[in-house]
Amino acid sequence: MFNEELEEVCPKVAKCPIFQAGTLLNEQTGETYKAVYCQSERHKQCKRYLASKKCNCAIPVQVLPNAYISVDEIVKRINSGFYDIFNKK
């Protein structure tokens, strides 16, 4: 759709779990991610955003916008339960 192509802000930024308190190393890191990825056209390159579109599931907080692994590998790890060990309470 034409409007989607003009979208300059990530539609998921308001609820993105990496911005919850205690998730990132510091607040400045979060603000940098927001400026570089979330509040620009570059959100379409964010590994979290791309993985969520591919697997239609919650993306673990351990996956950062600039993850070094591919989106396919992220989805594979999510489906295999790789991230579950980090999210147990």
C-alpha positions in Angstrom: 0.0 0.0 0.0 1.2 3.5 -0.8 0.9 4.8 2.8 3.1 2.0 4.1 5.9 3.1 1.8 5.8 6.6 3.2 5.9 5.4 6.7 8.9 7.0 8.4 8.3 5.8 12.0 8.2 2.2 13.0 4.6 1.2 13.8 5.9 -1.0 16.7 8.0 1.6 18.5 5.4 2.4 21.1 5.3 -1.2 22.4 8.8 -2.4 21.5 10.0 -4.3 24.6 13.7 -3.3 24.2 12.7 0.1 25.5 11.3 -1.2 28.8 13.4 -0.3 31.8 16.3 -2.5 32.5 16.4 -4.1 29.0 19.2 -2.2 27.5 22.6 -1.4 29.0 21.6 2.3 29.4 19.0 4.8 28.4 21.4 6.5 25.9 21.6 3.2 23.9 17.9 3.1 23.7 17.7 6.7 22.5 20.3 6.0 19.8 18.4 2.9 18.6 15.2 5.0 18.4 16.9 7.8 16.5 18.7 5.6 14.0 16.0 2.9 13.5 12.6 3.6 15.0 12.1 7.2 14.1 13.2 6.9 10.5 12.8 5.0 7.3 15.6 2.8 8.5 13.1 0.9 10.7 12.6 -1.2 7.6 16.1 -2.5 8.1 15.6 -3.3 11.8 16.1 -7.0 12.5 13.4 -7.0 15.2 10.9 -5.4 12.8 11.8 -7.7 9.9 11.7 -10.8 12.1 8.3 -9.9 13.5 6.9 -9.6 10.0 8.3 -12.9 9.0 7.2 -15.0 12.0 4.3 -12.9 13.3 5.3 -13.6 16.9 6.9 -11.8 19.8 10.5 -11.0 19.3 12.8 -11.6 22.3 14.4 -8.6 23.8 17.8 -10.1 23.1 17.3 -9.4 19.4 18.5 -5.9 18.7 17.8 -3.7 15.7 21.3 -4.2 14.4 21.7 -7.9 15.2 24.6 -9.5 13.3 22.6 -12.6 12.4 20.2 -12.8 9.5 16.4 -12.5 9.9 16.1 -16.1 8.9 18.5 -17.2 11.7 16.5 -15.1 14.2 13.3 -16.8 13.2 14.9 -20.2 13.3 16.2 -19.5 16.8 12.8 -18.3 18.0 11.1 -21.4 16.6 13.7 -23.7 18.1 13.3 -22.2 21.6 16.8 -20.8 21.6 15.8 -17.6 23.4 13.6 -19.4 26.0 16.5 -19.9 28.4 16.9 -16.1 28.7 13.2 -15.5 29.3 12.5 -17.9 32.1 11.5 -16.5 35.5 
